Amino acid sequence: MKPKETIKHEVDNIATALSYAFIRDPLFNAFFPHNPPHCPLSYYTFRFLVRHTIENGELALTHIHNTCVGAALWLPSESVKRSFADEVRYGGIDMLRHQGIAAILRQMSASKQMAEKHTALLPIPHYYLSVLGLRPEAQGKGLATQLITPMLERADSEAKPCYLDTHNEANVNLYRHYGFDVVDQDLMKGSSVKHWVMIRSPR
């Protein structure tokens, strides 16, 4: 993993890569249903998440020809919750200005639902994989393993479980490959978007 000061210079490139990685993600399509393609809008969400993770967690990046094509964003469980000051500090105002209040409210509702399940299903210290994504042209090259393995090894060394959410059924078997098990499956309230919670016990 790169030093955080180095990563800070890549925030825009990381957010752009993730916006393309999630271009067909059901949840992000629900966030921005009237504005395809979704990349220009989801960029601001991912920039927010990247900036928050730089200060509070760990990022793993992968590059092709010196261009960031994917990232994994990890948070220790004690840093998952964000204050109002955090929302402003890491880019919430930019999100509001570019995405609009309706999209912000949809994202807040989804975040609340996921946070409630998160707290209930894994109340002990752990690591949270908040985002894992690769640009479409970088998928199928084994790069996901490079992104996810270092923190899984760290979690194992500290005897801590790992937690993640996914809203794309195609990802479930991918995460099973890395030792995650589905512990909860439901629909997001007010939508047809499916939500899987997966937990990996330490090895």
Backbone bond lengths (Angstrom), bond angles and torsions (degrees), N, CA, C in turn:
res aa  C-N    CA-C-N  psi(-1)  N-CA   C-N-CA  omega(-1)  CA-C   N-CA-C  phi
1 M - - - 1.455 - - 1.529 109.49 -
2 K 1.328 115.92 138.47 1.455 120.30 -177.50 1.523 110.85 -75.18
3 P 1.363 117.38 154.76 1.465 119.92 172.90 1.520 110.21 -58.71
4 K 1.335 116.31 147.98 1.448 120.16 -174.99 1.526 112.71 -63.14
5 E 1.324 117.80 -34.24 1.456 119.57 179.52 1.527 111.11 -64.09
6 T 1.324 116.44 -33.30 1.462 120.29 176.78 1.525 110.39 -70.29
7 I 1.325 115.92 -42.49 1.459 120.23 -178.35 1.522 111.21 -63.79
8 K 1.336 117.51 -33.69 1.467 120.02 -178.60 1.523 111.98 -56.50
9 H 1.326 116.90 -30.51 1.459 120.36 -179.94 1.527 112.01 -77.25
10 E 1.335 116.51 -9.01 1.463 120.52 -177.95 1.527 113.07 -108.29
11 V 1.321 117.63 8.93 1.465 120.30 -173.46 1.518 111.95 -53.53
12 D 1.327 117.52 -48.80 1.465 120.12 -177.03 1.525 111.56 -63.69
13 N 1.339 116.83 -40.56 1.472 120.13 179.37 1.530 111.62 -66.91
14 I 1.328 116.59 -38.15 1.469 120.25 178.90 1.528 109.95 -65.91
15 A 1.334 116.15 -46.35 1.462 120.34 -179.46 1.524 111.04 -62.26
16 T 1.321 116.70 -38.53 1.461 120.40 178.23 1.533 110.78 -64.91
17 A 1.337 116.49 -45.20 1.465 119.96 179.10 1.523 111.09 -59.52
18 L 1.330 117.00 -42.88 1.462 120.31 -178.92 1.526 111.52 -69.32
19 S 1.317 116.98 -34.78 1.464 118.76 178.57 1.528 111.02 -63.37
20 Y 1.329 116.97 -35.98 1.464 119.82 175.36 1.524 111.29 -74.33
21 A 1.330 116.67 -34.73 1.465 120.03 179.71 1.528 111.45 -62.03
22 F 1.333 116.61 -32.80 1.460 121.06 -174.82 1.529 112.47 -104.08
23 I 1.315 117.23 18.67 1.465 120.02 -173.82 1.531 112.29 -62.51
24 R 1.338 118.34 -26.59 1.464 121.04 178.74 1.530 111.77 -111.31
25 D 1.305 117.29 14.52 1.464 120.46 -179.29 1.527 110.28 -70.76
26 P 1.334 118.18 128.97 1.466 120.17 -176.63 1.523 114.26 -57.65
27 L 1.339 117.58 -38.11 1.459 119.05 -178.48 1.523 111.42 -68.21
28 F 1.320 116.84 -43.97 1.459 118.94 -179.99 1.520 111.32 -69.51
29 N 1.319 117.73 -31.45 1.454 120.04 173.33 1.530 110.72 -64.03
30 A 1.342 116.73 -33.63 1.462 120.51 177.18 1.524 111.54 -73.25
31 F 1.331 116.42 -32.73 1.468 119.34 177.46 1.528 111.29 -63.82
32 F 1.334 115.94 -39.74 1.465 121.36 -174.01 1.534 110.04 -125.71
33 P 1.311 118.24 66.71 1.468 120.27 -171.66 1.521 114.77 -74.25
34 H 1.314 117.89 -19.05 1.462 120.29 -173.06 1.524 113.05 -110.00
35 N 1.338 116.11 9.85 1.465 118.09 -172.47 1.521 112.89 -132.37
36 P 1.332 119.96 50.90 1.472 119.32 176.86 1.523 110.23 -72.52
37 P 1.334 119.68 149.11 1.467 124.99 -8.79 1.527 111.28 -70.44
38 H 1.319 116.50 156.11 1.454 120.85 -169.08 1.525 114.09 -88.55
39 C 1.314 117.38 -12.52 1.467 120.34 -175.13 1.523 114.17 -52.48
40 P 1.349 119.96 -47.87 1.463 118.73 -176.79 1.522 113.26 -61.16
41 L 1.337 117.81 -29.60 1.452 120.26 -179.90 1.523 112.11 -85.68
42 S 1.328 117.49 -44.54 1.458 119.52 -178.79 1.523 111.73 -66.81
43 Y 1.317 117.59 -22.44 1.467 121.51 176.93 1.520 111.01 -50.49
44 Y 1.322 117.91 -42.07 1.469 120.61 -176.34 1.522 111.52 -70.50
45 T 1.319 117.14 -32.63 1.462 120.36 174.44 1.521 110.44 -66.29
46 F 1.319 116.91 -45.83 1.460 119.38 -178.43 1.532 111.81 -69.78
47 R 1.318 117.19 -34.31 1.468 118.44 176.04 1.523 110.00 -62.17
48 F 1.326 116.50 -41.32 1.459 121.57 176.08 1.533 110.42 -58.82
49 L 1.332 117.16 -50.19 1.461 121.32 -177.13 1.525 111.64 -64.65
50 V 1.325 116.94 -39.03 1.470 120.65 178.66 1.519 110.34 -64.61
51 R 1.326 117.64 -46.32 1.462 120.35 -179.17 1.523 111.37 -62.79
52 H 1.328 116.73 -40.63 1.461 119.94 177.58 1.530 111.05 -63.86
53 T 1.337 116.73 -41.73 1.461 120.31 -177.82 1.523 111.71 -69.03
54 I 1.320 117.79 -36.97 1.469 120.37 178.08 1.531 110.21 -55.70
55 E 1.318 116.56 -41.24 1.462 120.46 -176.57 1.520 113.40 -83.51
56 N 1.314 117.77 -22.59 1.465 119.82 -169.91 1.524 115.61 -125.37
57 G 1.333 117.32 -8.35 1.456 119.41 -176.43 1.507 112.58 -145.92
58 E 1.328 115.75 -141.88 1.466 121.83 -177.18 1.529 109.55 -135.57
59 L 1.332 115.36 141.56 1.463 121.08 175.36 1.515 109.62 -119.30
60 A 1.320 115.90 140.26 1.459 121.87 168.48 1.527 106.67 -116.04
61 L 1.323 116.74 134.09 1.459 121.90 -177.27 1.518 110.57 -121.90
62 T 1.319 115.67 154.79 1.456 120.23 171.82 1.522 108.29 -135.22
63 H 1.349 115.56 144.88 1.454 121.89 -173.45 1.527 110.94 -128.61
64 I 1.312 115.26 151.30 1.457 122.94 168.48 1.519 106.67 -129.15
65 H 1.334 116.32 123.17 1.470 121.85 -177.71 1.532 111.06 53.01
66 N 1.335 114.82 45.00 1.471 122.49 176.48 1.528 114.16 65.89
67 T 1.333 117.28 15.24 1.456 121.37 176.92 1.522 109.08 -114.34
68 C 1.311 116.63 129.80 1.466 120.33 178.82 1.522 109.72 -64.88
69 V 1.335 115.89 126.32 1.464 120.60 -179.87 1.526 112.19 -119.13
70 G 1.333 116.87 -2.60 1.455 118.11 179.77 1.512 111.87 -174.50
71 A 1.333 114.42 163.17 1.464 119.35 -178.38 1.520 110.27 -156.98
72 A 1.321 114.19 154.64 1.462 122.53 169.12 1.518 107.17 -120.80
73 L 1.324 116.43 129.07 1.457 122.46 -179.59 1.524 108.86 -111.02
74 W 1.326 115.48 120.67 1.463 121.76 -176.86 1.524 109.96 -120.28
75 L 1.328 115.84 141.33 1.462 121.74 174.70 1.518 109.67 -130.10
76 P 1.347 117.63 138.01 1.465 118.60 168.18 1.520 108.01 -67.23
77 S 1.304 117.52 149.30 1.463 120.59 -172.39 1.523 112.86 -57.94
78 E 1.327 118.34 -30.35 1.462 120.06 -178.86 1.527 112.91 -72.78
79 S 1.342 117.71 -9.95 1.465 121.45 -179.14 1.522 113.25 -109.22
80 V 1.330 117.42 7.68 1.460 120.08 -175.89 1.528 111.36 -69.79
81 K 1.325 117.14 -42.52 1.461 120.50 -178.27 1.529 109.96 -73.02
82 R 1.345 114.85 141.80 1.461 120.60 179.88 1.528 109.73 -120.10
83 S 1.326 116.01 140.03 1.460 121.60 176.76 1.525 109.72 -83.86
84 F 1.343 116.69 170.59 1.459 120.52 175.65 1.528 110.08 -61.30
85 A 1.333 115.78 -37.72 1.471 119.34 178.11 1.526 110.69 -61.76
86 D 1.327 116.25 -38.19 1.468 120.22 176.44 1.526 110.59 -62.78
87 E 1.325 116.15 -43.12 1.466 120.08 -178.77 1.523 110.70 -58.01
88 V 1.318 116.51 -40.51 1.470 120.65 178.87 1.525 110.43 -73.65
89 R 1.308 116.69 -45.69 1.463 121.98 -173.83 1.516 112.84 -61.06
90 Y 1.321 117.29 -39.09 1.464 119.98 -172.30 1.524 114.57 -94.91
91 G 1.340 117.19 0.96 1.461 117.89 172.36 1.505 116.48 125.49
92 G 1.326 118.22 16.93 1.451 120.44 -179.15 1.523 113.52 -62.60
93 I 1.327 117.25 -34.25 1.467 120.23 -179.68 1.527 110.22 -68.17
94 D 1.320 117.10 -40.47 1.472 120.02 175.84 1.520 111.13 -62.36
95 M 1.321 116.68 -39.82 1.461 120.00 177.21 1.522 110.32 -59.65
96 L 1.321 116.51 -46.96 1.456 120.85 -179.01 1.523 111.23 -62.20
97 R 1.314 116.22 -44.22 1.462 120.32 -177.01 1.526 112.04 -64.38
98 H 1.318 116.75 -40.02 1.465 119.90 -174.96 1.535 113.32 -90.65
99 Q 1.339 117.13 -31.71 1.463 119.97 -173.64 1.524 113.28 -97.04
100 G 1.325 117.17 -26.36 1.453 120.57 -179.11 1.514 112.81 90.93
101 I 1.319 116.09 157.78 1.460 121.49 -173.65 1.522 112.43 -64.83
102 A 1.338 118.15 -37.06 1.471 119.53 -177.92 1.525 110.98 -63.08
103 A 1.324 117.22 -43.62 1.473 120.50 178.89 1.522 110.99 -66.12
104 I 1.324 116.51 -37.89 1.467 120.25 178.50 1.525 109.77 -63.40
105 L 1.317 117.16 -43.77 1.465 120.06 -179.73 1.530 111.33 -64.55
106 R 1.327 117.02 -37.30 1.470 119.43 176.82 1.531 110.54 -63.39
107 Q 1.318 116.47 -41.82 1.462 120.21 179.79 1.527 111.43 -67.92
108 M 1.325 116.82 -39.13 1.467 120.35 178.38 1.520 111.12 -64.14
109 S 1.334 116.48 -40.80 1.463 120.17 178.90 1.526 111.22 -63.58
110 A 1.335 116.62 -44.63 1.463 120.35 179.06 1.517 110.90 -64.31
111 S 1.323 116.62 -43.06 1.468 120.50 179.61 1.523 111.27 -60.94
112 K 1.337 116.32 -40.36 1.466 120.18 179.49 1.518 110.72 -64.10
113 Q 1.335 116.79 -45.29 1.465 120.32 179.45 1.524 111.21 -60.38
114 M 1.331 116.25 -45.62 1.461 119.93 -178.88 1.520 111.03 -66.68
115 A 1.331 117.18 -38.02 1.464 120.73 -179.59 1.528 111.06 -65.18
116 E 1.326 116.58 -38.85 1.464 119.38 179.81 1.529 111.14 -63.95
117 K 1.327 116.30 -43.60 1.465 119.22 177.31 1.526 110.83 -65.07
118 H 1.329 115.21 -41.45 1.459 120.85 -178.51 1.526 110.42 -57.17
119 T 1.321 116.00 -49.87 1.464 120.52 -178.87 1.525 111.64 -62.16
120 A 1.326 116.09 -39.81 1.461 119.67 -176.52 1.527 112.45 -74.58
121 L 1.320 117.30 -36.74 1.464 120.61 -171.52 1.521 114.52 -87.33
122 L 1.334 117.39 -23.87 1.466 118.65 179.83 1.528 109.50 -145.42
123 P 1.331 116.94 80.12 1.463 120.91 -175.63 1.524 114.98 -82.95
124 I 1.329 117.77 -0.99 1.468 120.52 -179.34 1.533 109.80 -97.15
125 P 1.343 118.22 163.94 1.475 120.13 179.75 1.526 111.81 -57.52
126 H 1.332 115.23 137.40 1.464 120.67 -177.43 1.515 109.66 -163.12
127 Y 1.329 115.57 -179.54 1.467 121.43 173.84 1.525 109.16 -111.70
128 Y 1.324 114.91 139.14 1.465 121.87 -178.11 1.515 109.98 -110.77
129 L 1.321 116.03 118.52 1.467 121.36 173.53 1.525 106.87 -85.82
130 S 1.324 116.29 94.89 1.461 119.61 -174.29 1.520 111.94 -78.25
131 V 1.336 117.22 -31.82 1.461 121.01 -179.01 1.522 109.51 -147.96
132 L 1.309 116.97 136.16 1.460 123.13 168.24 1.521 106.33 -138.95
133 G 1.332 116.87 119.93 1.450 118.31 -177.78 1.511 113.13 -154.64
134 L 1.327 114.21 147.47 1.467 122.46 175.65 1.523 108.58 -130.73
135 R 1.322 116.45 141.17 1.460 119.17 173.16 1.525 109.56 -55.65
136 P 1.327 119.00 148.15 1.473 120.70 -176.66 1.524 114.51 -52.43
137 E 1.326 117.33 -39.41 1.463 119.62 -177.66 1.529 112.74 -72.59
138 A 1.339 117.02 -12.64 1.462 121.28 -179.96 1.526 112.54 -100.05
139 Q 1.317 116.91 -2.66 1.456 120.24 -178.71 1.526 111.19 -79.09
140 G 1.335 115.13 154.06 1.456 120.50 178.78 1.509 114.48 78.35
141 K 1.331 117.36 16.02 1.465 122.00 -178.80 1.529 112.39 -113.87
142 G 1.322 117.25 9.11 1.455 120.67 -179.04 1.518 114.64 80.57
143 L 1.331 116.91 9.01 1.463 119.69 -176.48 1.527 112.41 -74.14
144 A 1.328 117.77 -25.66 1.462 119.55 177.72 1.520 111.13 -60.40
145 T 1.326 116.59 -36.22 1.467 120.20 178.31 1.523 110.79 -63.12
146 Q 1.328 116.74 -41.15 1.462 119.84 177.59 1.523 111.43 -62.10
147 L 1.324 116.41 -34.61 1.454 120.26 -177.30 1.526 112.84 -76.00
148 I 1.319 116.73 -39.15 1.462 119.41 -169.21 1.526 114.20 -95.17
149 T 1.332 117.05 -28.85 1.468 120.08 -171.84 1.529 114.75 -63.46
150 P 1.338 120.51 -42.94 1.474 118.72 -176.89 1.526 113.78 -56.16
151 M 1.343 117.84 -43.04 1.460 118.59 -179.22 1.516 112.10 -75.40
152 L 1.321 117.98 -29.45 1.461 118.90 174.64 1.523 110.31 -64.07
153 E 1.317 115.84 -40.74 1.471 119.73 177.68 1.529 110.81 -64.87
154 R 1.314 116.46 -39.08 1.468 120.01 177.58 1.525 110.41 -64.96
155 A 1.314 116.68 -44.04 1.464 120.22 178.64 1.529 110.72 -60.16
156 D 1.334 116.18 -41.72 1.465 119.72 178.05 1.526 111.12 -62.25
157 S 1.327 116.10 -42.49 1.473 119.60 -178.58 1.523 111.68 -65.44
158 E 1.337 116.59 -26.16 1.466 121.23 179.70 1.526 111.84 -99.62
159 A 1.339 116.11 2.95 1.469 122.74 179.63 1.527 111.55 57.53
160 K 1.334 116.20 42.53 1.461 121.23 179.84 1.533 110.48 -114.76
161 P 1.315 117.09 142.32 1.464 119.63 173.94 1.525 111.08 -75.62
162 C 1.331 116.04 169.90 1.463 122.73 176.15 1.528 108.61 -126.74
163 Y 1.307 115.79 149.65 1.463 122.94 -173.59 1.518 109.01 -131.85
164 L 1.332 117.02 144.77 1.465 120.45 173.68 1.522 110.46 -153.48
165 D 1.347 114.63 159.70 1.463 123.13 170.51 1.520 107.77 -114.78
166 T 1.317 116.64 146.75 1.458 119.80 168.44 1.519 108.56 -143.04
167 H 1.322 115.05 150.14 1.463 121.18 -179.75 1.524 110.73 -122.16
168 N 1.321 114.65 13.87 1.461 121.94 -178.75 1.526 107.84 -123.46
169 E 1.321 116.52 112.86 1.472 120.23 -175.60 1.519 112.21 -58.74
170 A 1.328 116.95 -29.17 1.463 120.26 179.81 1.519 112.05 -63.19
171 N 1.343 117.00 -21.46 1.468 120.34 -178.46 1.523 113.39 -83.01
172 V 1.314 117.13 -17.39 1.463 119.75 -172.83 1.523 111.19 -60.66
173 N 1.318 117.98 -48.74 1.466 120.08 179.65 1.521 112.04 -66.99
174 L 1.342 116.77 -32.61 1.467 119.53 175.56 1.513 110.50 -58.50
175 Y 1.315 116.73 -47.71 1.463 119.94 -178.33 1.523 111.71 -71.48
176 R 1.319 116.91 -31.37 1.471 118.71 174.80 1.527 110.40 -60.53
177 H 1.314 115.95 -35.73 1.467 120.78 178.49 1.528 111.23 -58.09
178 Y 1.324 117.14 -30.29 1.468 121.20 -179.08 1.527 112.41 -96.09
179 G 1.325 116.51 9.99 1.458 120.14 173.11 1.510 115.79 99.25
180 F 1.322 118.70 5.03 1.462 121.54 177.93 1.532 110.31 -82.65
181 D 1.321 115.59 145.73 1.463 122.51 176.70 1.525 109.69 -121.26
182 V 1.319 116.31 143.39 1.462 120.55 175.86 1.527 109.00 -72.05
183 V 1.325 116.54 125.65 1.461 120.94 178.65 1.524 111.78 -115.48
184 D 1.340 116.69 -11.12 1.459 120.00 178.50 1.526 108.61 -159.25
185 Q 1.331 115.70 139.86 1.463 121.01 177.78 1.521 108.18 -142.27
186 D 1.337 115.69 130.42 1.457 119.75 -175.42 1.519 108.82 -160.37
187 L 1.341 116.43 177.57 1.452 122.02 171.62 1.521 109.15 -98.50
188 M 1.332 116.25 142.21 1.455 119.76 172.51 1.526 107.85 -65.12
189 K 1.315 116.56 136.23 1.460 120.93 -177.64 1.523 110.73 -58.59
190 G 1.332 115.20 135.01 1.444 120.38 176.26 1.516 115.25 76.87
191 S 1.337 116.39 13.71 1.466 118.90 -179.16 1.520 109.65 -151.07
192 S 1.334 115.46 175.60 1.467 121.00 175.61 1.526 111.12 -101.20
193 V 1.325 117.68 12.16 1.463 122.53 -177.91 1.527 109.79 -78.43
194 K 1.316 116.02 125.90 1.454 120.75 177.74 1.532 110.51 -81.12
195 H 1.326 114.96 150.73 1.464 121.32 -177.84 1.521 109.03 -133.56
196 W 1.324 115.49 119.75 1.458 121.39 174.96 1.529 109.30 -109.36
197 V 1.318 116.41 133.23 1.466 122.22 170.63 1.520 107.13 -106.06
198 M 1.325 116.35 131.21 1.459 121.49 -179.08 1.532 110.16 -129.36
199 I 1.316 115.21 139.87 1.462 121.48 -179.12 1.522 108.82 -129.47
200 R 1.312 114.91 140.39 1.469 122.10 177.19 1.514 108.40 -116.49
201 S 1.331 117.23 121.82 1.458 121.50 176.18 1.522 109.24 -78.98
202 P 1.338 117.33 149.26 1.476 119.54 -179.81 1.507 111.21 -64.85
203 R 1.320 115.29 147.67 1.462 122.03 179.94 1.536 109.68 -94.86
